[in-house]
């Protein structure tokens, strides 16, 4: 490659209105090549935003994998008018296991709808969710 020189086009000084492109001229044996060496501000901003989004996505993926969804299924009754139902509710607990905290959480949520929990049957992760959806009907993730 031959000698290289840079030419700055546009205004210069402290009062310039825009950032002019820098054109690098490169002489070769066959032709004159023009190489634009300007990075537009919008391109720089898009690169910055893309890197922030990528970092945020990676962080969310790591924290989301650590906190898998946890669900509990229960049986409940209501006195006026009398009714029984089976339902599934999502609980935020780690590890996903039966405990007094899970039972209290389920009882409080279901009681807000006017129902009394008879029994919290089990606690499971999202892999057992699909099989219980049909059985729970309208009370699937209602509370």
C-alpha positions in Angstrom: 0.0 0.0 0.0 1.1 3.5 -0.7 1.3 6.6 1.4 -1.7 7.8 3.4 -3.0 11.2 4.0 -6.1 12.4 5.9 -8.2 15.4 4.9 -10.7 17.0 7.3 -13.8 18.4 5.5 -16.2 20.9 7.0 -15.9 23.6 9.7 -13.2 23.7 12.3 -12.9 25.4 15.6 -15.0 25.7 18.7 -18.1 27.0 16.8 -18.5 24.0 14.4 -22.1 22.8 14.1 -21.4 19.2 13.2 -18.7 16.6 13.2 -17.4 16.4 9.7 -16.4 13.1 8.1 -12.8 12.2 7.8 -11.8 10.8 4.5 -8.6 8.9 4.2 -7.0 8.7 0.7 -4.9 5.7 0.0 -2.9 5.5 -3.2 -2.3 2.1 -4.7 -0.7 1.1 -8.0 -4.1 0.6 -9.6 -6.6 3.1 -8.2 -7.3 5.8 -5.7 -9.3 4.3 -2.8 -11.5 6.5 -0.6 -12.0 5.2 2.9 -14.6 6.8 5.1 -13.4 6.8 8.7 -16.4 8.5 10.3 -18.5 6.8 12.9 -21.9 8.5 13.1 -23.2 9.4 16.6 -26.3 7.4 16.0 -24.3 4.3 15.3 -22.2 4.8 18.4 -25.4 5.2 20.5 -26.9 2.0 19.0 -23.7 0.1 19.9 -23.9 1.5 23.4 -27.6 0.6 23.8 -27.0 -2.9 22.3 -24.2 -3.6 24.8 -26.4 -2.5 27.7 -29.3 -4.7 26.5 -27.0 -7.6 26.1 -25.6 -7.2 29.6 -29.1 -6.8 31.0 -30.4 -9.9 29.2 -27.5 -12.0 30.5 -28.1 -10.8 34.1 -31.8 -11.6 33.8 -31.1 -15.0 32.4 -28.8 -15.9 35.2 -31.1 -14.6 38.0 -34.2 -16.2 36.3 -32.5 -19.6 36.1 -31.7 -19.4 39.8 -35.3 -18.7 40.8 -37.5 -21.3 39.0 -41.3 -20.8 39.4 -42.9 -22.7 42.2 -46.6 -23.6 42.4 -49.0 -25.2 45.0 -52.2 -27.0 44.4 -55.0 -26.9 47.0 -58.6 -27.8 47.7 -61.0 -25.2 49.1 -64.6 -24.7 50.1 -67.1 -21.8 50.4 -70.2 -21.8 52.7 -72.5 -19.2 51.1 -73.2 -20.3 48.5 -71.8 -23.7 49.1 -69.0 -24.8 46.8 -65.8 -26.8 46.5 -62.9 -26.3 44.1 -59.5 -27.5 43.3 -56.9 -24.8 42.3 -53.3 -24.0 41.5 -51.5 -20.9 42.8 -48.0 -19.6 42.2 -45.9 -19.1 45.3 -42.6 -17.3 45.6 -40.4 -19.5 47.8 -37.0 -21.0 47.5 -36.4 -23.9 47.7 -39.6 -25.1 46.1 -40.8 -27.4 48.9 -43.8 -27.7 51.2 -43.6 -25.6 54.3 -45.8 -23.7 56.8 -44.9 -20.5 54.9 -46.4 -22.0 51.6 -49.6 -23.1 53.4 -50.0 -19.6 55.0 -49.5 -17.9 51.7 -52.0 -20.1 49.9 -54.6 -19.7 52.7 -54.3 -15.9 52.7 -54.6 -15.5 48.9 -57.6 -17.9 48.6 -59.3 -16.4 51.7 -59.2 -13.0 49.9 -61.6 -14.5 47.4 -64.0 -15.8 50.0 -62.8 -19.4 50.1 -61.4 -21.5 53.0 -58.5 -23.8 52.2 -59.1 -27.4 53.2 -55.8 -28.8 52.2 -52.6 -27.7 50.4 -51.9 -30.9 48.5 -48.4 -30.4 47.0 -45.8 -28.0 45.9 -44.2 -28.4 42.4 -42.2 -26.5 39.8 -43.5 -25.6 36.3 -42.9 -29.0 34.9 -46.0 -30.3 36.7 -48.1 -27.3 35.7 -49.5 -28.5 32.4 -51.1 -31.6 33.8 -53.0 -29.7 36.5 -54.4 -26.9 34.3 -57.4 -28.9 33.1 -58.3 -30.1 36.6 -58.1 -26.6 38.1 -60.3 -25.0 35.4 -61.2 -21.4 36.3 -59.1 -21.6 39.5 -55.9 -22.2 37.6 -53.5 -19.4 38.8 -56.6 -17.3 39.8 -55.3 -16.3 43.3 
